[in-house]
Amino acid sequence: MKFAGISLEEPRIMGVINVSPESFFKGSIRQREDEIIETALKMLEDGASFIDIGAKSTAPYLENQIPVEEEIRRAVWTLSILRDNVDVPISIDTTNAKVAEEAIKVGADIINDISGLKGDPKMVEVAREYDVPLILCAHKDVKDFSDPVHEVINALQESLQIAYKNNIEKEKIAIDPAIGFLRPKYPPWYEWDSKVIANLNLLKMFGLPILVGVSRKSFIGAITGRRDPTERLAGSLGATAIAVWNGANIIRTHDVRETLDAIKITHFIKRFRE
């Protein structure tokens, strides 16, 4: 299995660089050109196979509305800086088709759409026109559901139908179970996320690469009592190990070096499972 030309015979890492000051983890934010280049090169040195650029916070519990022109400015500026310095696939994390298109024009290789093609109807057209891989996140209006895994599967099925009806090839798609994004009133969101990670293997039914992002998210804080995202690295690594054990192919993280160690250990030990 491959995604964006990268072999997934072993789990891979997607390093996160945010240029959005409103992002929840302030330690991931980079605002200067030298910081962006230095961070990206360090991520590659530490073992990242992909880089993900966020020009607008997508955390569901934050006030994160900014003008689309500002999101485009941030994305284009960052991609223009990175493209001459980074030789791995770069994804643009956006739900806006115009942002995605402008980012692709200056070097983005992948669209990472947390709306799963359900936000901007033109997103699928951009993906098809520019023939770029897509990361589709499970997006759904959830209020009170007791079966998280079933809801995630249904949400992904809806997104995949949109992609396939618009002639997006299966080989160009990865799926994301939306850890941290689906927030029902019941069960508590941290139980929801935990159940999805515990049963991640069920998403193998799609025959697609599975990308998981747990890095320093609030469900880690809810379980461990660590309210400050800077204190959630150890918990994130624990969740990463379980996700990889259950079939994750790509881990999206702020902490490449530490996450790679967790992945290597998990992947190695998993080979001996009987």
C-alpha positions in Angstrom: 0.0 0.0 0.0 1.2 3.5 -0.9 -0.1 7.0 -0.3 1.2 10.0 -2.3 4.0 7.9 -3.5 5.1 6.9 0.0 5.2 3.2 0.9 3.1 2.3 3.9 4.6 -1.2 4.5 5.5 0.3 7.9 3.7 3.1 9.7 4.7 6.6 8.7 4.7 10.0 10.3 3.1 13.3 9.2 4.7 16.2 11.0 2.5 19.2 11.8 3.5 22.8 11.3 0.8 25.4 12.2 1.1 29.0 11.0 -2.2 29.8 12.6 -1.8 31.8 15.9 -5.2 30.6 17.1 -4.1 26.9 17.1 -4.7 25.0 20.4 -1.1 23.9 20.9 0.9 27.0 21.0 4.2 25.0 20.8 3.3 24.0 17.2 2.9 27.6 15.9 5.6 29.0 13.6 5.4 32.6 12.4 8.8 33.4 11.0 10.4 32.1 7.7 13.5 30.8 9.5 11.4 29.0 12.1 9.3 27.2 9.5 12.3 26.0 7.5 14.2 24.9 10.6 11.2 23.0 12.0 10.5 21.3 8.7 14.1 20.2 8.2 14.2 18.9 11.8 11.1 16.9 11.2 12.6 15.3 8.2 15.8 14.6 10.0 13.7 13.0 12.8 11.9 10.7 10.4 8.8 12.4 9.0 7.6 11.1 5.7 5.0 13.9 5.2 4.6 17.5 6.3 1.1 19.0 7.1 0.5 22.7 7.0 -2.3 24.3 8.9 -3.1 27.9 8.1 -6.3 28.0 10.2 -7.1 26.3 13.4 -9.7 23.5 13.0 -10.1 22.7 16.7 -13.9 22.4 17.2 -14.0 24.1 20.6 -12.0 27.2 19.5 -13.2 30.5 17.9 -11.3 30.0 14.7 -13.0 32.0 12.0 -10.6 34.1 9.9 -11.2 35.6 6.5 -10.5 33.1 3.7 -8.1 35.7 2.2 -6.0 35.4 5.4 -6.0 31.6 5.3 -4.8 31.8 1.6 -2.1 34.3 2.5 -0.7 32.1 5.3 -0.9 28.9 3.2 0.7 30.4 0.1 3.4 32.1 2.1 4.3 28.9 4.0 4.2 26.6 1.0 6.4 29.0 -1.0 8.9 28.9 1.8 8.9 25.1 2.2 8.7 23.9 -1.4 12.4 24.8 -2.1 13.5 23.2 1.2 11.4 20.0 1.6 11.4 17.0 -0.7 8.6 15.0 0.9 4.8 15.3 0.2 3.2 18.3 1.8 -0.4 18.4 2.7 -2.6 21.5 3.2 -5.0 21.2 6.1 -8.1 23.1 4.9 -11.9 22.8 4.3 -11.9 25.6 1.7 -11.5 24.7 -2.0 -10.0 28.1 -2.9 -7.3 27.7 -0.2 -6.6 24.2 -1.4 -6.3 25.3 -5.0 -3.9 28.2 -4.2 -1.8 26.0 -2.0 -1.5 23.3 -4.7 -0.4 26.0 -7.2 2.6 26.8 -5.0 3.5 23.2 -4.1 1.1 21.4 -1.9 0.8 17.7 -2.8 -2.1 16.6 -0.7 -5.5 18.0 0.4 -6.3 17.2 4.1 -10.0 18.0 4.4 -11.4 17.5 7.9 -14.9 18.1 6.5 -14.6 14.9 4.3 -15.7 16.8 1.2 -18.9 17.8 3.0 -17.9 21.4 3.7 -17.0 23.1 0.4 -18.8 21.4 -2.6 -16.0 22.6 -4.9 -13.3 20.7 -2.9 -13.8 17.5 -4.8 -13.5 19.4 -8.1 -10.2 20.9 -7.1 -8.9 17.4 -6.1 -10.0 16.0 -9.4 -8.7 18.9 -11.5 -5.3 18.9 -10.0 -5.1 15.1 -9.5 -3.9 15.2 -5.9 -4.4 12.7 -3.1 -7.0 13.4 -0.5 -7.2 12.7 3.3 -10.9 12.4 4.1 -11.9 12.9 7.7 -15.1 11.4 9.3 -17.4 14.4 9.4 -20.8 14.2 10.8 -23.3 16.2 13.0 -23.3 14.0 16.1 -25.4 14.7 19.2 -26.2 11.6 21.1 -24.9 8.3 19.8 -23.8 5.3 21.7 -22.0 3.6 18.8 -18.9 5.8 17.9 -17.3 3.3 15.5 -20.5 2.8 13.5 -20.9 6.6 13.2 -17.4 7.0 12.0 -17.8 4.3 9.4 -21.0 5.9 8.2 -19.4 9.3 8.0 -16.5 7.9 6.0 -18.8 6.0 3.7 -20.6 9.2 2.9 -17.4 11.0 2.1 -16.1 8.1 -0.1 -19.3 8.1 -2.1 -18.7 11.8 -2.9 -15.2 11.0 -3.9 -15.9 8.0 -6.0 -18.9 9.6 -7.8 -16.5 12.4 -8.8 -14.0 9.9 -10.2 -11.4 10.2 -7.5 -9.3 7.1 -7.6 -9.2 4.8 -4.6 -5.4 4.9 -4.7 -5.5 8.6 -4.0 -7.5 8.5 -0.8 -6.6 8.0 2.9 -9.1 8.1 5.7 -9.0 9.8 9.1 -11.4 8.8 12.0 -11.6 12.4 13.3 -10.2 11.9 16.7 -11.1 15.1 18.7 -13.6 16.4 16.2 -16.8 14.5 16.8 -18.1 15.7 20.1 -21.4 14.3 21.1 -23.2 15.2 24.3 -23.1 11.5 25.2 -20.9 9.6 25.5 -18.3 12.1 26.6 -16.0 12.9 23.7 -12.9 11.3 25.4 -14.8 8.0 25.7 -15.9 8.4 22.0 -12.4 8.9 20.9 -11.1 6.1 23.0 -13.6 3.6 21.6 -12.7 4.6 18.0 -9.0 4.1 18.7 -9.6 0.8 20.5 -11.6 -0.5 17.4 -9.6 1.2 14.7 -9.0 -2.1 13.0 -12.6 -2.1 11.8 -11.8 0.7 9.4 -9.6 -1.7 7.5 -12.9 -2.7 5.8 -12.3 0.2 3.4 -9.0 -1.1 2.2 -7.5 2.4 2.5 -4.6 3.9 4.4 -5.7 5.1 7.9 -4.3 8.3 9.2 -4.7 9.1 12.9 -4.0 12.4 14.7 -4.0 12.2 18.5 -1.1 14.5 19.2 -1.6 16.5 22.4 -5.4 16.6 21.9 -7.9 17.4 24.6 -9.1 13.7 25.0 -5.5 13.0 26.2 -5.9 15.8 28.7 -9.3 14.6 29.9 -8.0 11.1 30.6 -4.7 12.1 32.2 -5.7 15.3 33.9 -3.1 17.2 31.9 -5.0 20.4 31.0 -1.9 22.0 29.4 -1.2 20.6 25.9 2.6 21.0 26.6 2.2 18.2 29.3 0.4 15.7 27.0 3.3 14.1 25.1 3.5 10.9 27.1 -0.3 10.4 26.8 -0.1 11.1 23.1 2.6 8.4 22.7 0.5 5.9 24.5 -2.5 6.6 22.3 -0.2 6.5 19.2 1.0 3.0 20.2 -2.5 1.7 20.5 -3.5 3.3 17.2 -0.6 1.7 15.4 -1.3 -1.7 17.0 -4.8 -1.5 15.7 -3.8 -0.7 12.1 -3.0 3.0 11.7 -0.7 3.6 8.7 0.1 7.3 9.2 0.4 9.2 12.5 -0.1 13.0 12.3 2.0 14.5 15.2 3.7 17.6 16.5 6.5 15.5 18.0 8.2 13.5 15.2 11.2 12.0 17.0 9.4 10.7 20.0 6.5 9.5 18.0 8.7 7.6 15.6 10.3 5.7 18.6 6.8 4.7 19.8 5.8 3.6 16.3 9.0 1.6 15.8 8.5 -0.3 19.1 4.8 -1.0 18.5 5.4 -2.1 14.9 8.3 -4.4 15.9 6.5 -6.1 18.8 3.3 -6.5 16.7 5.2 -8.7 14.3 5.4 -11.3 17.1 1.7 -11.4 17.9 0.2 -14.9 17.6 
